[in-house]
């Protein structure tokens, strides 16, 4: 072509076929062009057979109704399984606001709910509560003991779980979520500078004594410290008639336990978190400093491990205790709650929940309702397209819809 244009050969331009001593990037002689081509196979040459379905009303409508039926069945079964879980919830946020007394008063209906199969909350005797102010050494600061009496309208088969439930509590806040020092909890003896420059600010160092806080961070500092007693079964006259014992062990996932190691710090080298100081009556109650041999050990506190696994939503429940050996029979019960944890500062609430589980886990209708919603959407789309095909049909292969056969599209 160059000759035809009268340009002749361009100096230095030559055909490369690997036979003139040229080298590739690895310093080896280049292969001839024919040897560099991909193999002549259907896969390498992109000649695999393919099938692309034509989406018509004959194929789409049955598919929509089939998908809707599948999601409806799955969602219905999941929702039914969730509804088989019986539970009761009592909000005790306002218990400490009561006038201390030995007499029980009825809890407002807005503060409790019963979710039992074939049993409505209005058919269950209303729970009662009272609050007493008590003093605990060594601080002699008043503490609130809330006693709640409630009915169990149907036997709860083992396992029986007791949860605490908080609302409007954003454990998923970025600053709160990152405010933890994992290396410290895993037994590493971090220096004062390492903790000061770490992720625990502002709960990292006690500047008054220039010592690191153990465990440091906002999550550890704000650990839930209300306590719940075992359930006491009551007789008709209100006297104790037995105790339903619940265990505070095996309430955390096995993988969570591996995150914690006994601390290597001497008691004189670290101090407790600020919110742990001055209280009494809980495992998170310490003086301003740790006493010899009494540094908090996270491996021995499953409540701490449960709390440190942060929740994804502002309303959440966490397991406090359980019974895997005996059912909770129908009857009247009482529970004593040491009310230490303040929630009014963030306009939250706190409740306790007694529940069981099923093959679906705890009572959570979200998954079932989500599948049912998808099924409803599929059925709606199916009926809508069916109506469109009936009243405004479009025949497959109708040549009149081609642009050159449709004068309106040519304008």
Secondary structure as UniProt FT lines:
FT   TURN            2..6
FT   TURN            11..12
FT   TURN            25..26
FT   HELIX           33..36
FT   TURN            42..46
FT   HELIX           57..83
FT   STRAND          87..91
FT   HELIX           93..97
FT   STRAND          105..106
FT   HELIX           109..111
FT   STRAND          112..116
FT   TURN            117..118
FT   HELIX           121..123
FT   STRAND          128..136
FT   TURN            137..140
FT   STRAND          141..152
FT   STRAND          160..166
FT   TURN            171..172
FT   HELIX           174..177
FT   HELIX           182..185
FT   TURN            186..187
FT   HELIX           192..196
FT   TURN            201..202
FT   STRAND          205..206
FT   TURN            207..210
FT   STRAND          211..213
FT   HELIX           218..221
FT   STRAND          227..228
FT   STRAND          231..234
FT   TURN            236..237
FT   STRAND          240..244
FT   HELIX           254..257
FT   TURN            258..259
FT   TURN            267..269
FT   STRAND          270..271
FT   HELIX           274..276
FT   TURN            283..284
FT   TURN            292..293
FT   HELIX           298..300
FT   HELIX           302..308
FT   STRAND          316..323
FT   STRAND          331..339
FT   HELIX           344..346
FT   STRAND          350..355
FT   TURN            359..360
FT   HELIX           366..391
FT   TURN            396..397
FT   HELIX           399..401
FT   HELIX           403..405
FT   HELIX           407..410
//
